[in-house]
Amino acid sequence: MNGSDKLDMRTIKNHGWRVTFAGLGVNMALGILYTWSVISKGLPDDWTATQKSWPYSLACFVFCLIMVPAGRMQDKLGPRLVASIGGILVGAGMIMAGFSTTPMAYMVGFGVLAGAGIGFGYAAATPPAVKWFPSAKTGLIAGLVVSGFGLASVYAAPLSRLLIGNFGLPTTMKALGIAFMIVVVGLAQLLKTPPAGYVPEGTDQGKNAVKTPGKEDFKPTEMLRTWQFYVLWFMYACGAGAGLMIISKLAIIADKQAGIKLGFILVAALAIGNGAGRILAGMLSDKLGRQKTMFICFVLQAILVFGLSRTTEGSVLAGMVSLALISALVGANYGANLSLFPSITKDYYGLKNFGVNYGLVFTAWGIGGLTLSILMSQVYDKYQVFTYAYYVSAGLLVAAAATTFIVKAPRHEEKLAKAKPC
């Protein structure tokens, strides 16, 4: 870079913090996904339990799948358009559901449209933010942006409960749909990526700079040819799956296993931990490194899950305070995955194709959560306890912790080939 280029860099206004908090706001609206347990209570009584679970399950599945094409669109077309599409789809889906009380309307409205909208918005929130900051702040910025999704249920759950109680579910769905459409589309206009060649202020380019072995930017096809992708995918599936497994059944765990009827308190504690864990883990990973932070989170989560297996009515761990603390820590360790894995994807595979690359890594979130949640349900249906599901999950977490010692940044074959002497 010559002197004139450096001078040009200084004339560029840094929009990093504006983009970061806009992304956080987008995610706080999209986090309506986590309030489905409240929304489902307002559905007609003649719906079966399976029918009530389908819109949420479908939304999670569509969210997971749409992250790949949405990530590619974000890389090619920019975050404003992609996030705006997300806001329109979320709003339209919820409004559609508000005009009907049939299972099909909610499956299409909340499950397909809102699920896709969440995927578009989520895919566009983090990439532009991390591009404005040096690598030393990647974890912090990613954690801040995604914390909004985890914290959303802190306000959205009581708000939804209040609106449903006073105005009914149809009006609530329409009102929330209109509100979220306006908020997400509005905040999307604040999302902006830095110009090509931008070097974030504070980037260490001296002898202490972090050097990525191999090629800086990997195409999706190149990433899929590295063994590190599959190791990261496995680790993400284990970490996210364990958290989603507990989240999906926390109220039942409190009631049936510990004899506590105030399960919503535990849900609130988990939500706070979920949001805070994303920020704290991101900051910690900037200091200790991604792998060390992952190891700590995986091991701690395994201990917590195993502790839940020993929690029975009347036991030391079954008290409200003890379970609230466990719930918050489970939420924090689950949330940590949502800041650690976008950060390590950026570290390993670069920023140019970050949106689609992380979208591919993110499929582990959906598959891991779906698999372990189904396992937990089937174990309970058969044995009326969750014990064996806890053991499987804890074992997978230990395996994920072990893999942190072998995973390392990939090297690009073409670059290595050029580096070899003739």
C-alpha positions as CSV (number, residue, x, y, z in Angstrom):
1,M,0.0,0.0,0.0
2,N,1.5,3.4,-1.0
3,G,1.4,6.7,0.8
4,S,-1.6,8.0,-1.1
5,D,-3.6,4.8,-0.3
6,K,-2.9,5.3,3.4
7,L,-4.1,8.9,3.2
8,D,-7.3,7.8,1.5
9,M,-7.9,5.3,4.3
10,R,-7.8,8.1,6.8
11,T,-10.5,10.0,4.9
12,I,-13.0,7.1,5.2
13,K,-15.5,7.6,8.0
14,N,-15.6,4.5,10.3
15,H,-19.2,3.3,10.6
16,G,-18.3,0.3,12.7
17,W,-20.2,1.0,15.9
18,R,-23.3,2.2,14.1
19,V,-23.3,-1.0,12.0
20,T,-22.7,-3.1,15.1
21,F,-25.6,-1.7,17.1
22,A,-27.9,-1.7,14.0
23,G,-27.1,-5.4,13.6
24,L,-27.8,-6.0,17.3
25,G,-31.2,-4.3,16.9
26,V,-32.0,-6.4,13.8
27,N,-31.3,-9.6,15.8
28,M,-33.4,-8.4,18.8
29,A,-36.4,-8.2,16.5
30,L,-35.6,-11.5,14.8
31,G,-35.3,-13.2,18.1
32,I,-39.1,-13.5,18.2
33,L,-38.3,-17.1,17.3
34,Y,-37.5,-17.8,20.9
35,T,-40.9,-16.7,22.1
36,W,-42.8,-19.5,20.3
37,S,-43.6,-21.2,23.7
38,V,-45.6,-18.0,24.6
39,I,-47.3,-17.7,21.2
40,S,-48.2,-21.4,21.1
41,K,-50.2,-21.0,24.3
42,G,-52.6,-18.7,22.5
43,L,-53.4,-21.2,19.7
44,P,-56.8,-22.9,19.6
45,D,-57.3,-25.7,22.1
46,D,-58.2,-28.2,19.4
47,W,-54.7,-28.1,18.0
48,T,-52.6,-31.2,19.0
49,A,-49.2,-30.9,20.6
50,T,-47.6,-32.0,17.4
51,Q,-49.4,-29.3,15.4
52,K,-48.3,-26.7,17.9
53,S,-44.7,-27.7,17.5
54,W,-44.5,-27.8,13.7
55,P,-44.4,-24.0,13.0
56,Y,-41.4,-23.6,15.4
57,S,-39.6,-26.6,14.1
58,L,-40.2,-25.6,10.5
59,A,-39.0,-22.0,11.2
60,C,-35.7,-23.4,12.7
61,F,-35.2,-25.7,9.8
62,V,-35.9,-23.0,7.1
63,F,-33.7,-20.5,9.1
64,C,-30.8,-22.9,9.0
65,L,-31.1,-23.7,5.3
66,I,-31.7,-20.1,4.1
67,M,-28.5,-19.0,5.8
68,V,-26.4,-20.4,2.8
69,P,-28.1,-18.5,-0.1
70,A,-28.7,-15.5,2.1
71,G,-25.0,-15.4,3.0
72,R,-24.0,-15.6,-0.6
73,M,-26.5,-12.7,-1.4
74,Q,-24.9,-10.7,1.4
75,D,-21.5,-11.2,0.0
76,K,-22.5,-10.2,-3.5
77,L,-25.3,-7.6,-3.0
78,G,-24.6,-6.2,0.4
79,P,-26.3,-6.4,3.8
80,R,-28.9,-3.6,3.3
81,L,-30.9,-5.5,0.7
82,V,-30.6,-8.9,2.3
83,A,-31.6,-7.6,5.8
84,S,-34.5,-5.7,4.2
85,I,-35.8,-8.8,2.5
86,G,-35.6,-10.5,5.9
87,G,-37.7,-7.8,7.6
88,I,-40.3,-8.0,4.9
89,L,-40.5,-11.8,5.1
90,V,-40.7,-11.9,8.9
91,G,-43.4,-9.2,8.9
92,A,-45.4,-10.7,6.1
93,G,-45.3,-14.2,7.6
94,M,-46.5,-13.1,11.0
95,I,-49.3,-11.0,9.5
96,M,-50.3,-13.9,7.4
97,A,-50.5,-16.1,10.5
98,G,-52.6,-13.4,12.2
99,F,-55.4,-13.8,9.6
100,S,-56.0,-17.4,10.3
101,T,-55.9,-20.0,13.1
102,T,-55.3,-23.1,11.0
103,P,-52.1,-25.1,11.4
104,M,-51.2,-24.7,7.7
105,A,-51.4,-20.9,7.9
106,Y,-48.9,-20.9,10.8
107,M,-46.7,-23.4,9.2
108,V,-46.5,-21.3,6.0
109,G,-46.6,-17.9,7.8
110,F,-44.4,-18.4,10.9
111,G,-42.6,-21.6,9.8
112,V,-41.6,-20.8,6.1
113,L,-41.9,-17.0,5.6
114,A,-40.8,-15.8,9.0
115,G,-38.2,-18.6,9.2
116,A,-36.7,-17.5,5.9
117,G,-36.9,-13.9,7.0
118,I,-34.9,-14.7,10.1
119,G,-32.3,-16.4,8.0
120,F,-32.0,-13.4,5.7
121,G,-31.7,-10.9,8.5
122,Y,-29.4,-13.0,10.6
123,A,-27.0,-13.6,7.7
124,A,-26.7,-9.9,7.0
125,A,-26.2,-8.6,10.5
126,T,-22.7,-9.9,11.5
127,P,-20.5,-9.8,8.4
128,P,-20.7,-6.0,7.8
129,A,-20.0,-5.3,11.5
130,V,-16.8,-7.4,11.8
131,K,-15.4,-5.9,8.6
132,W,-15.0,-2.5,10.2
133,F,-12.8,-3.7,13.1
134,P,-9.4,-5.3,13.4
135,S,-9.0,-9.0,14.0
136,A,-8.3,-8.4,17.7
137,K,-12.0,-7.3,18.1
138,T,-13.7,-10.0,16.0
139,G,-15.0,-12.0,18.9
140,L,-16.3,-8.9,20.8
141,I,-18.1,-7.5,17.7
142,A,-19.6,-10.8,16.6
143,G,-20.7,-11.4,20.2
144,L,-22.4,-8.0,20.5
145,V,-24.3,-8.4,17.2
146,V,-25.6,-11.9,17.9
147,S,-26.4,-11.1,21.6
148,G,-29.5,-9.4,20.4
149,F,-31.0,-12.7,19.2
150,G,-30.4,-14.3,22.6
151,L,-31.7,-11.4,24.6
152,A,-34.8,-10.9,22.5
153,S,-37.0,-13.2,24.6
154,V,-36.3,-11.1,27.7
155,Y,-38.6,-8.4,26.2
156,A,-40.5,-10.3,23.5
157,A,-41.9,-13.0,25.7
158,P,-43.6,-10.7,28.3
159,L,-44.7,-8.3,25.5
160,S,-46.3,-11.2,23.6
161,R,-47.9,-12.5,26.7
162,L,-49.3,-9.0,27.5
163,L,-50.6,-8.4,24.0
164,I,-52.2,-11.9,23.7
165,G,-53.9,-11.5,27.1
166,N,-55.4,-8.1,26.1
167,F,-56.0,-8.3,22.4
168,G,-55.9,-12.0,21.4
169,L,-53.4,-13.9,19.3
170,P,-54.6,-12.8,15.8
171,T,-54.2,-9.1,16.6
172,T,-50.9,-9.7,18.4
173,M,-49.4,-11.5,15.4
174,K,-50.5,-8.7,13.0
175,A,-49.2,-6.0,15.3
176,L,-45.8,-7.7,15.9
177,G,-45.5,-8.4,12.2
178,I,-46.0,-4.8,11.3
179,A,-43.7,-3.6,14.1
180,F,-40.8,-6.0,13.2
181,M,-41.1,-5.2,9.5
182,I,-40.7,-1.5,10.2
183,V,-37.9,-2.0,12.7
184,V,-35.8,-4.5,10.7
185,V,-36.2,-2.7,7.4
186,G,-35.4,0.6,9.0
187,L,-32.3,-0.7,10.8
188,A,-31.2,-2.5,7.6
189,Q,-30.5,0.9,6.0
190,L,-27.7,1.5,8.6
191,L,-25.9,-1.7,7.6
192,K,-22.9,-0.8,5.5
193,T,-19.7,-2.6,4.5
194,P,-16.4,-0.8,4.3
195,P,-14.9,-0.1,0.8
196,A,-12.6,-2.6,-0.8
197,G,-9.1,-2.4,0.5
198,Y,-10.2,-0.8,3.8
199,V,-7.8,-1.5,6.7
200,P,-9.5,-1.2,10.1
201,E,-8.0,1.4,12.4
202,G,-5.9,-0.4,15.0
203,T,-4.9,-3.3,12.7
204,D,-1.5,-4.6,13.8
205,Q,0.6,-4.9,10.6
206,G,4.0,-5.1,12.4
207,K,5.9,-8.1,13.7
208,N,3.2,-8.9,16.3
209,A,0.4,-9.1,13.7
210,V,-1.6,-12.3,13.6
211,K,-0.6,-14.2,10.5
212,T,-3.1,-16.6,8.9
213,P,-1.2,-19.6,7.4
214,G,-2.4,-20.1,3.9
215,K,-4.8,-18.2,1.7
216,E,-6.7,-15.3,3.4
217,D,-10.0,-15.7,1.6
218,F,-11.4,-19.1,0.7
219,K,-14.2,-19.7,-1.7
220,P,-17.0,-22.0,-0.4
221,T,-15.8,-24.8,-2.6
222,E,-12.3,-24.4,-1.3
223,M,-13.5,-24.4,2.3
224,L,-15.5,-27.6,1.7
225,R,-12.3,-29.3,0.6
226,T,-10.6,-28.6,3.9
227,W,-10.9,-31.1,6.8
228,Q,-11.1,-28.2,9.3
229,F,-14.6,-27.4,8.0
230,Y,-16.0,-30.8,9.0
231,V,-14.3,-30.6,12.4
232,L,-15.8,-27.2,13.0
233,W,-19.1,-28.4,11.8
234,F,-19.0,-31.3,14.2
235,M,-18.0,-29.1,17.1
236,Y,-20.8,-26.6,16.4
237,A,-23.4,-29.3,16.1
238,C,-22.4,-30.7,19.5
239,G,-22.3,-27.3,21.2
240,A,-25.4,-25.8,19.7
241,G,-27.3,-29.1,19.8
242,A,-26.8,-29.5,23.6
243,G,-28.1,-26.0,24.3
244,L,-31.1,-26.3,22.0
245,M,-31.9,-29.7,23.5
246,I,-32.2,-28.1,26.9
247,I,-34.0,-25.0,25.7
248,S,-36.7,-27.0,24.0
249,K,-37.5,-28.9,27.2
250,L,-36.5,-26.6,30.0
251,A,-40.1,-26.0,31.2
252,I,-40.7,-29.7,31.3
253,I,-37.4,-30.4,33.0
254,A,-38.4,-27.9,35.7
255,D,-41.8,-29.4,36.2
256,K,-41.5,-33.2,35.7
257,Q,-37.9,-33.6,36.8
258,A,-37.4,-31.0,39.6
259,G,-41.0,-30.4,40.7
260,I,-40.8,-26.7,40.0
261,K,-43.9,-25.1,38.5
262,L,-42.3,-21.6,37.8
263,G,-40.5,-22.8,34.7
264,F,-40.7,-19.3,33.1
265,I,-38.2,-18.0,35.6
266,L,-35.7,-20.6,34.4
267,V,-36.5,-19.6,30.8
268,A,-35.8,-16.0,31.6
269,A,-32.5,-16.9,33.3
270,L,-31.4,-19.0,30.3
271,A,-32.3,-16.1,28.0
272,I,-30.1,-13.6,29.9
273,G,-27.3,-16.1,30.0
274,N,-27.8,-16.7,26.3
275,G,-27.3,-13.1,25.4
276,A,-24.5,-12.4,27.9
277,G,-22.6,-15.5,27.0
278,R,-22.3,-14.4,23.4
279,I,-20.5,-11.2,24.4
280,L,-18.4,-12.7,27.1
281,A,-17.2,-15.6,25.0
282,G,-16.4,-13.3,22.1
283,M,-14.3,-11.1,24.4
284,L,-12.6,-14.0,26.0
285,S,-11.7,-15.6,22.7
286,D,-10.1,-12.4,21.5
287,K,-7.7,-12.7,24.6
288,L,-7.3,-16.5,25.0
289,G,-7.9,-17.6,21.4
290,R,-10.9,-19.4,19.9
291,Q,-9.9,-23.0,20.6
292,K,-9.1,-22.4,24.3
293,T,-12.4,-20.6,24.8
294,M,-14.3,-23.4,23.0
295,F,-12.6,-26.0,25.2
296,I,-13.7,-24.1,28.3
297,C,-17.3,-23.8,27.1
298,F,-17.6,-27.4,25.9
299,V,-16.2,-28.8,29.2
300,L,-18.4,-26.6,31.4
301,Q,-21.5,-27.4,29.3
302,A,-20.8,-31.1,29.7
303,I,-20.5,-30.7,33.4
304,L,-23.8,-28.8,33.5
305,V,-25.6,-31.3,31.4
306,F,-24.4,-34.1,33.5
307,G,-25.5,-32.2,36.6
308,L,-29.0,-31.9,35.1
309,S,-29.0,-35.7,34.9
310,R,-28.6,-35.9,38.7
311,T,-31.3,-33.2,39.3
312,T,-34.4,-34.8,40.9
313,E,-37.1,-33.5,43.1
314,G,-35.7,-32.9,46.6
315,S,-32.0,-33.0,45.5
316,V,-29.6,-30.2,46.2
317,L,-29.6,-29.1,42.5
318,A,-33.4,-29.0,42.3
319,G,-33.8,-25.7,44.1
320,M,-35.1,-22.6,42.2
321,V,-31.8,-20.7,42.8
322,S,-29.6,-23.7,41.8
323,L,-31.6,-24.4,38.7
324,A,-31.8,-20.8,37.7
325,L,-28.0,-20.6,37.9
326,I,-27.6,-23.8,35.9
327,S,-30.1,-22.5,33.3
328,A,-28.2,-19.2,33.0
329,L,-24.9,-21.0,32.6
330,V,-26.4,-23.5,30.0
331,G,-27.7,-20.5,28.1
332,A,-24.3,-18.7,28.3
333,N,-22.4,-21.8,27.0
334,Y,-25.0,-22.3,24.2
335,G,-24.8,-18.6,23.3
336,A,-21.0,-18.7,23.2
337,N,-21.2,-21.0,20.1
338,L,-23.1,-18.2,18.3
339,S,-20.1,-15.8,18.6
340,L,-17.2,-18.3,18.6
341,F,-18.1,-20.0,15.3
342,P,-18.6,-17.0,13.1
343,S,-15.4,-15.6,14.6
344,I,-13.3,-18.7,13.8
345,T,-14.9,-19.0,10.4
346,K,-13.7,-15.5,9.6
347,D,-10.3,-16.3,11.1
348,Y,-9.9,-19.5,9.1
349,Y,-11.6,-18.6,5.8
350,G,-11.4,-14.8,5.4
351,L,-14.0,-12.0,5.0
352,K,-14.6,-12.0,1.2
353,N,-17.0,-15.0,1.3
354,F,-17.7,-14.8,5.0
355,G,-21.5,-14.7,4.6
356,V,-21.9,-17.9,2.5
357,N,-19.0,-19.7,4.3
358,Y,-20.6,-19.1,7.7
359,G,-23.9,-20.1,6.3
360,L,-22.5,-23.5,5.5
361,V,-21.0,-23.8,8.9
362,F,-24.3,-22.7,10.5
363,T,-26.1,-25.7,9.1
364,A,-24.6,-27.5,12.0
365,W,-26.7,-25.4,14.4
366,G,-29.9,-26.6,12.7
367,I,-28.9,-30.3,12.3
368,G,-27.4,-30.5,15.8
369,G,-30.4,-28.9,17.5
370,L,-32.9,-30.9,15.5
371,T,-31.2,-34.2,16.2
372,L,-30.6,-33.8,19.9
373,S,-34.0,-32.3,20.5
374,I,-35.7,-35.3,18.8
375,L,-33.5,-37.7,20.7
376,M,-34.5,-36.0,24.0
377,S,-38.2,-36.3,23.1
378,Q,-37.9,-39.9,22.1
379,V,-36.0,-40.9,25.2
380,Y,-38.7,-39.2,27.4
381,D,-41.5,-40.8,25.5
382,K,-40.0,-44.2,26.0
383,Y,-38.5,-43.9,29.6
384,Q,-40.3,-40.9,31.1
385,V,-36.9,-39.5,32.0
386,F,-34.2,-37.5,30.1
387,T,-31.2,-39.3,31.6
388,Y,-29.9,-41.1,28.5
389,A,-30.2,-38.0,26.4
390,Y,-28.1,-36.1,28.9
391,Y,-25.4,-38.8,28.8
392,V,-25.3,-38.7,25.0
393,S,-25.1,-34.9,24.9
394,A,-22.4,-34.8,27.6
395,G,-20.4,-37.4,25.7
396,L,-20.6,-35.4,22.5
397,L,-19.5,-32.2,24.3
398,V,-16.4,-34.0,25.7
399,A,-15.6,-35.2,22.1
400,A,-16.0,-31.6,20.8
401,A,-13.7,-30.4,23.6
402,A,-11.1,-33.0,22.6
403,T,-11.2,-31.8,18.9
404,T,-10.2,-28.3,19.9
405,F,-6.6,-29.7,20.4
406,I,-6.4,-30.8,16.8
407,V,-8.1,-28.2,14.7
408,K,-5.9,-25.5,13.2
409,A,-6.1,-22.8,10.5
410,P,-6.2,-24.4,7.0
411,R,-3.4,-23.9,4.5
412,H,-4.2,-23.1,0.9
413,E,-2.7,-25.7,-1.5
414,E,-2.1,-23.3,-4.3
415,K,-0.2,-20.8,-2.1
416,L,1.9,-23.6,-0.5
417,A,2.7,-25.0,-4.0
418,K,4.1,-21.6,-5.0
419,A,6.1,-21.3,-1.9
420,K,8.0,-24.6,-2.5
421,P,11.5,-24.2,-4.1
422,C,11.9,-25.4,-7.6
